[in-house]
Amino acid sequence: MNCEIIAVGSELLTPHRQDTNSLYLTARLNELGVAVIFKTIVGDRRAHLTQSVKIALERSDIVVTMGGLGPTEDDLTRQAVADALDIRLRRNPEIVGALYARFAARRAQMTENNARQADVLDGSIILDNGRGTAPGQLLDTVYAGHRKLVILLPGPPSELKAMFDAQCVERLREVLPKRVIAQRTLKAAMIGESQADARIAPIYSAYRDVETTVLAHAGDITLNLSCSKATLEQAQARVDELAGKLEEELDEFVYSSQGEMLEQIVLDYLGMRGATLAVAESCTGGLIAERLTGISGSSRCFLGGAVVYSNELKTLLAGVPPTMLEDYGAVSREVARALAEGIRRKTSAGIGLGVTGIAGPGGGTEEKPVGLVYAAISDGKQTDVVERRFGGDREQIRRLASQQGLDLVRRRLM
């Protein structure tokens, strides 16, 4: 079965508020074998909300609304769902009584508009709200000749999560066909999205029962695999079979088979080999160190590093000869090599990493354009330097440069 989630609230259509509830619900629904096929955000207009519910009912087995169940004039979810299903709302006296009791316990006066929260769809199951005033509702109904489940949940995350877990999960298990979704996430570094897809599309296209999505971001390719079967064993077997073939095809580009971040993999490799790392960063401005230290326990393998933005600090902290800077420039293969070798010596690290480049938007020349990056790695025996020319804005170039640097370390340790 599939589901559509409708997030209700005009505030979600502004830059100031973000929907996070749907991420939580998607994970919980997937555990029940339900695929979320649409997510809709709609403002507080009754006509727009009614239309959204109708569209969802036409294309989805389960419709979940989030928000719009409060006492104010713009809380219109109950009315819109009633309009879409052409059923009546009835005011439930027990809920009204409970509301009065709740306000009385707090020695507060209940205004009349709070009673709107007691309006219940004909035939629905009331979902108690232990953390707020607005109850939810669950309706098992028929729309256009097909069975539909409609669930109305409050908007505040603490209320929504508690209500769904305590009162919806078991009810859904009782009525849903037995399905389980298995998932795997593969990650690859420093291969273009089109290049990767050209290699793997013929493989994953043959697995029609496994949904494969390809996401690209700043030198990172994420492959999300998902399969729904009657048992977890069946679903996992299909996902794992496809994952194995994709890993084999992308070979050394794949750094994670379970969704870990590249910085986590680098630290894992360092730990397994008893190695230590230090970095000398110019254009990345400490981004590589920030990514590594964002992982708990990184101090066991990552000694630290230096942000050597000026030529003076390249010499002082990483031992780059001033004559080299004069002869080749700060952004050069030679300086990247010197940064990696110098920071390794200065810190007594097993591995030194150096990165220098032009992040832009200014500072580029015809010979050395914006996006030119050199990354070097040294282990005391061998030093390798990679030259890349990245596109994008300053933030993208810095992120790509950090990804290239970390991937150099991963490949050296493989």
C-alpha positions, 0 to 999 in steps of 0.5 A: 500500500502507498501513502500521501502525507499532507502538511497543513499550514501557511507558515510551511510555505514561508522561508521561516518554518520547515516540515520535519514531521513528514520525515518521521512519518515516512520512516515509521510508515516504511517500517510498516511496509507502506511506501510514501509516494507523495508529500504535499504542503498546503496553506490554510485555505479551505478550498485548497486543502479540500482539493489537496485531500481529494487529489490524495484520495484519488491516488493513494491508499492512505492519506495522512494530514498533519496540522490544522486541528487547533481552535483558531479560524485557520485550523481547517483540516477537519472541515476540508476532509469532511468536504472532500469525503462529503461527510458530516462533522459532529461535535463530540460532547465527551471531548468538549467536557474533557477540554473544559476539565483540562482548562479548569485543572489549569485554572484557565477559562476556556474560550468558545473557539476551543470547542472546534477541536471536538468536531469529529468526522462521522465514523472516525476513531478518536485519537487521544492527545495526551500532550495537547488539546486537539485530538486526532482522528482515523477514518476507514472509509470508501472513496470512489469504490476503493478502501481508504484510510484517512488519518488526521494528526496534530502539527506539533512534533511532540504531539504528532509523534506520540499519537502516531506511535501509541495509537496508529501503528498497531491499528495500521498493522491490523488492517494493512497487508503484510509487507516489509520494506528493506533499504540499503544506501550506497555512497560513492565519492568523486564520480559525476552523477551522469558518469555513475548513472551511465554505468549503473542504470542498465543494472538497476533498471533490470530490478523492477521490484527495487526502487533506486534513486540517485542523488548527487551533492558536492562530489558525493553520489548517494544510491538509495535502494528500497524493496517491498516484499512479504517478508524482510528476508525476501526484501533484503535479499533483493536489495543486497543482490542489487547493492552487490552488483552496483558496488562491483560496477562502481568499484573503487568509487564506492566508499560506503555500503551502509550510508556512512559519511566519507569522514566516518569511513576515513576515520574508520580506516585510520583506526583499523590501520593504527594511522594518524592524520594531520591537514594543512588547509588553504582554500578549504579554510578548516572545512576538512578538520571540521568534518572530521571533528564532527565525528565522535572519537575522531581525536584517536586518529586525527591529530589536527591541522592548520589553516594556512591561508596566507603565504606567511603561515604556509611557511611558518606552520607547514614549512613551505619554502618562500622561494617555492611560493614565489616561483610557483604561486600558492595554488600549485602542484608544488605547494600542495605537495609541500603542504602535505609533507610539511604538516606531516613532519610538523605534527609527526602524523602518519599521513599529511594532507594538503589542499590549496586552490582558488574558491572564487568568485575572484582571484582567478586568472586564465592560467589558474581559473576559479575552481582550480584545486590541488590536493596532496597526500603524503605518508613519508614514503610517497606523495601524490598530488591530484589536480581538479577543476571544480565548477560552482560557487565558492561554497560548492568549490570548498566542499568539493575540495574537502571531499577530494582531500578526504577521498585521497586519504581513503584511497591511500588507506584502502 
